[in-house]
Amino acid sequence: MENLSISKAQLLLKIFSQKDEDLNIQLNNALEWATNELGMDLGIISHIQNEIYTVKYFWPDSSGLEDGQSFELGTTYCSIAIMKDDVFSVDHMGISEFKDQPCYEVFHLESYIGKPFHLDGNLYGTINFSSANPKEVGFTEEELMFVRLLSGWISSSIHRLNIIQNLQDEHRLYKLITSNTGELICMHELN
C-alpha cells in the first residue's frame, strides 16, 4: 500500500475492517465508498457465467439497475478487463480505441475502471466503476492499485458468502433429516 495516498489507504482499511456481520452490507458499503472515492457515477460487482454478465451488487440504488439484471458479456466494458485479466481503465471512451464497443453505443459511459476477480482459480466476476463523464485528469496508478486491492477483498468476501450459504444449506438438510428420523427408526430385539 506504499503507493496509495493516505485517503485511499484509510478507505481500504475502513472497508477491510467493517464490523457488520452481514457480508452483503459490507459489500454494498464498499461499493458506495469506493464509487465516491473514485469520483464515478456507478459501482458494480458482477458475476459472469457462460458469457452472461449478471449484476450482483450495485450503487447507487437510483442507477436504474436491478439485482440479477443480466447482459451479454461482450456488450460490457468488463469483457475488455477480462481479456486483459487485470485492471483496465479508460478515461474518455468516445475518443478511445474502444469507442465502437457496444456498451458505449447503448449507455454512453465515458469513463470506466474495472478488474476481474477469481474464486478457486476460476473467473467469478468483476468489480467496476463507470461514469457518463470523461475522467478529465485520467486514472492514476494509485487508483489502479486501489481497485486491484479492493478486488482481492471482494473475492475473499464472496468466497466467505459462498461458504456461509453452503453451511446454511447443509444445516437445513440436517434439520430436515433429524426432524423426520422418528418415522425412519424402528427398534428390534437381538433375535
C-alpha positions as CSV (number, residue, x, y, z in Angstrom):
1,M,0.0,0.0,0.0
2,E,3.1,2.2,-0.2
3,N,1.8,3.8,-3.5
4,L,-1.6,4.8,-2.1
5,S,-2.5,8.2,-0.7
6,I,-3.5,8.4,2.9
7,S,-7.2,8.8,2.0
8,K,-7.2,5.7,-0.2
9,A,-5.3,3.7,2.3
10,Q,-7.7,4.8,5.1
11,L,-10.7,3.9,3.0
12,L,-9.3,0.4,2.3
13,L,-8.7,0.0,6.0
14,K,-12.3,1.1,6.7
15,I,-13.6,-1.4,4.1
16,F,-11.4,-4.3,5.2
17,S,-12.2,-3.8,8.9
18,Q,-16.0,-3.3,8.8
19,K,-17.7,-4.7,11.9
20,D,-21.2,-5.5,10.4
21,E,-21.6,-9.3,10.4
22,D,-23.7,-9.2,7.2
23,L,-21.2,-9.5,4.3
24,N,-23.9,-8.2,1.9
25,I,-24.0,-5.0,3.8
26,Q,-20.2,-4.9,3.8
27,L,-20.1,-5.3,0.0
28,N,-22.7,-2.6,-0.5
29,N,-20.8,-0.2,1.8
30,A,-17.5,-0.9,-0.1
31,L,-19.2,-0.2,-3.4
32,E,-20.7,3.1,-2.2
33,W,-17.4,4.3,-0.6
34,A,-15.2,3.3,-3.5
35,T,-17.5,4.8,-6.1
36,N,-17.4,8.1,-4.2
37,E,-13.6,7.9,-3.7
38,L,-13.0,7.4,-7.4
39,G,-15.5,10.2,-8.4
40,M,-17.6,7.8,-10.5
41,D,-21.3,7.6,-11.0
42,L,-21.8,3.8,-10.7
43,G,-20.2,0.9,-9.0
44,I,-21.0,-2.8,-9.8
45,I,-19.9,-6.2,-8.6
46,S,-20.8,-8.7,-11.2
47,H,-20.9,-12.5,-11.6
48,I,-20.0,-13.9,-15.0
49,Q,-21.1,-17.3,-16.2
50,N,-21.4,-18.7,-19.7
51,E,-20.7,-15.4,-21.3
52,I,-23.5,-13.7,-19.2
53,Y,-22.8,-10.7,-17.0
54,T,-25.1,-10.6,-14.0
55,V,-25.3,-7.6,-11.6
56,K,-24.9,-8.9,-8.1
57,Y,-24.4,-5.6,-6.2
58,F,-24.6,-2.0,-7.4
59,W,-24.5,1.5,-6.1
60,P,-26.4,3.9,-6.2
61,D,-29.9,2.4,-5.9
62,S,-31.1,5.1,-8.2
63,S,-28.9,3.8,-11.1
64,G,-31.8,2.1,-12.9
65,L,-30.1,-1.3,-12.4
66,E,-31.8,-4.2,-10.7
67,D,-30.4,-7.2,-8.7
68,G,-29.9,-10.1,-11.0
69,Q,-30.1,-8.0,-14.2
70,S,-28.1,-9.7,-17.0
71,F,-26.3,-8.6,-20.1
72,E,-24.3,-10.5,-22.7
73,L,-20.7,-10.2,-21.5
74,G,-19.5,-9.0,-24.9
75,T,-21.7,-5.9,-24.6
76,T,-19.9,-4.7,-21.4
77,Y,-16.7,-2.9,-20.8
78,C,-15.8,-5.7,-18.4
79,S,-15.2,-8.0,-21.4
80,I,-12.1,-5.9,-22.1
81,A,-10.9,-6.1,-18.5
82,I,-11.4,-9.9,-18.6
83,M,-9.3,-10.1,-21.8
84,K,-6.6,-8.1,-20.1
85,D,-7.0,-10.1,-16.8
86,D,-6.0,-7.1,-14.8
87,V,-7.2,-3.6,-14.0
88,F,-8.5,-1.9,-17.2
89,S,-9.4,1.7,-17.4
90,V,-10.4,4.2,-20.0
91,D,-10.6,8.0,-19.3
92,H,-12.7,9.0,-22.3
93,M,-14.3,6.2,-24.2
94,G,-15.6,8.4,-27.0
95,I,-12.1,9.2,-28.2
96,S,-10.5,5.9,-27.3
97,E,-9.7,2.8,-29.4
98,F,-12.8,1.2,-27.7
99,K,-15.3,3.8,-28.9
100,D,-17.1,1.1,-31.0
101,Q,-17.7,-1.1,-28.0
102,P,-21.5,-2.0,-27.8
103,C,-21.7,-0.7,-24.2
104,Y,-20.6,2.7,-25.3
105,E,-23.2,2.8,-28.1
106,V,-26.0,1.8,-25.7
107,F,-25.1,3.6,-22.4
108,H,-22.6,6.3,-23.4
109,L,-20.5,5.7,-20.4
110,E,-17.3,7.8,-21.0
111,S,-15.1,6.6,-18.2
112,Y,-14.5,3.1,-16.7
113,I,-12.2,1.3,-14.4
114,G,-12.6,-2.4,-13.5
115,K,-10.9,-5.6,-12.6
116,P,-11.9,-9.3,-12.9
117,F,-11.6,-11.5,-9.9
118,H,-11.4,-15.2,-9.4
119,L,-12.7,-17.8,-6.9
120,D,-10.9,-21.1,-6.6
121,G,-8.9,-20.3,-9.7
122,N,-11.9,-19.6,-11.9
123,L,-13.3,-16.3,-13.1
124,Y,-16.2,-15.2,-10.9
125,G,-16.9,-11.7,-12.0
126,T,-15.7,-8.1,-11.9
127,I,-15.6,-5.0,-9.7
128,N,-16.1,-2.0,-11.9
129,F,-16.9,1.7,-11.8
130,S,-18.2,3.9,-14.6
131,S,-19.3,7.4,-15.3
132,A,-21.2,9.3,-18.0
133,N,-18.5,11.9,-17.8
134,P,-14.9,11.6,-19.0
135,K,-12.2,11.3,-16.3
136,E,-10.5,14.6,-17.3
137,V,-7.3,14.0,-15.3
138,G,-7.3,10.3,-16.2
139,F,-7.0,7.3,-13.9
140,T,-3.8,7.3,-11.8
141,E,-1.5,4.4,-10.9
142,E,-2.8,4.9,-7.4
143,E,-6.4,4.4,-8.5
144,L,-5.4,1.3,-10.4
145,M,-3.7,-0.1,-7.3
146,F,-6.8,0.8,-5.2
147,V,-9.1,-1.2,-7.5
148,R,-6.6,-4.1,-7.6
149,L,-6.6,-4.3,-3.8
150,L,-10.3,-3.8,-3.5
151,S,-10.9,-6.7,-5.9
152,G,-8.9,-9.0,-3.7
153,W,-11.1,-8.2,-0.7
154,I,-14.3,-8.6,-2.7
155,S,-13.1,-12.0,-3.9
156,S,-12.4,-13.2,-0.4
157,S,-15.7,-11.7,0.9
158,I,-17.8,-13.5,-1.8
159,H,-15.9,-16.7,-1.1
160,R,-16.9,-16.4,2.6
161,L,-20.5,-15.7,1.5
162,N,-20.5,-18.9,-0.5
163,I,-19.1,-20.9,2.4
164,I,-21.8,-19.5,4.7
165,Q,-24.5,-20.3,2.2
166,N,-23.3,-23.9,1.8
167,L,-23.2,-24.3,5.6
168,Q,-26.8,-22.9,5.9
169,D,-28.0,-25.3,3.2
170,E,-26.3,-28.2,5.0
171,H,-27.9,-27.1,8.3
172,R,-31.4,-27.0,6.7
173,L,-30.8,-30.5,5.3
174,Y,-29.6,-32.0,8.6
175,K,-32.5,-30.3,10.4
176,L,-35.0,-31.8,7.9
177,I,-33.4,-35.3,8.4
178,T,-33.4,-35.1,12.2
179,S,-36.9,-33.7,12.3
180,N,-38.2,-36.7,10.4
181,T,-36.0,-39.5,11.7
182,G,-38.6,-40.7,14.2
183,E,-40.5,-42.1,11.2
184,L,-37.4,-43.9,10.0
185,I,-36.2,-45.5,13.2
186,C,-37.6,-48.9,14.4
187,M,-36.5,-50.9,17.3
188,H,-35.8,-54.7,17.2
189,E,-34.6,-57.2,19.7
190,L,-31.4,-59.1,19.0
191,N,-33.3,-62.1,17.7
